[in-house]
Amino acid sequence: MIRYHYATEELDVEEKENGQDREFLFHFKIPGQYVHDFQKVRAHFDRDRVITDVFFYPQADQRCRVIVRNDYYIDFVLALFKYQIFSRIEWI
């Protein structure tokens, strides 16, 4: 299991199971650097050869729903850390 940390004054993250996948809902409270960095995460997964690893569904009000295949969960979390959306990751 992984625990991650982020700037709660600028971002809300909800995570839940979605069948065999993981579902995230990101809410960017303050548009700016986090939105820009999140676009880098999306570009990272758009460039790889696996089409079904991560699906991004932008929504209104600076929100984005993301569906992540379980076998790409760690890759996704590490990409969020790499682009500094998550400030710390812990394996527990």
N, C-alpha and C positions, 0 to 999 in steps of 0.2 A: 504494500500500500504506500501511496505517496501523499505527502502533505506539502502544499505550496503556499507561499506568502506573496502578497502584492499590496500595492498602495490602495487601501480600502477607501480613502477619501476621493480617489480618482476613478476607481474601477470596482464593479461588482462582478463576481463570477459564481455561477451556480453550476453544479455538476451532478449528473444522475445517470443511472443505467438506462439504456434504451435498447431493449432486447439483448443482442450480443455485442452491442456497441456502447460507447460512452457519449453522452450529450452534454454540451456546455452551452451556457447562455452568458455572453459577455455584455455588460452594460458600461459604456464609457461615459462616466458622469461629466467629465470635462474633455471636450474634443481637443485634440492636439497631438502630442508626441505618442501617446499610447495608441491612438488610431493609426498613425503613420507606422509605428512598429508592428502593429497587428497586420497591416497590409503586407509587411515584409514576411511575416509568418505565412500568410496565405500564398504569397508568391513562391515561397520555399516549397510548399506542397504542390502548387500548380506546375512547378518545373520538373518534379520527379515523374517517373514512368508509370507509377501506380495511380490509376484514375480513381479508385474506390477507397483510398486510405483516409482522406479527410474531406468532408463536404462543408462548405461555408454558405450560410443563408443570411445575408444582411437583412436587417429589419429596420423599422423606423426608430427614431429617438436614440440614435447612437448605440444600437444593440446589434448583436450578431449571434445567431445560433450556429453551433458547430457540431457535426456528428463525426465521431472518430472511431474507426475500427479498433477493436480491442488490441490487435497485434501492432497497432501504430500509436497506442496511447502514450508510451514512454517517449517516442519520437516527438509527438506533439507537445508534451509537457516540456521536454528539453528545448524545443524550438521557442516556446514562450519564454523560457529562461534565457536562451541565447539572445533574443531580441529585447530583453529586459522588461518584459511585461510581468513576469514573475521575478521577484527579487531573491527568493530562496526556495530550495527544494529539499525535502527530507524524505528518506526512505524509513518507514516505521513498521 
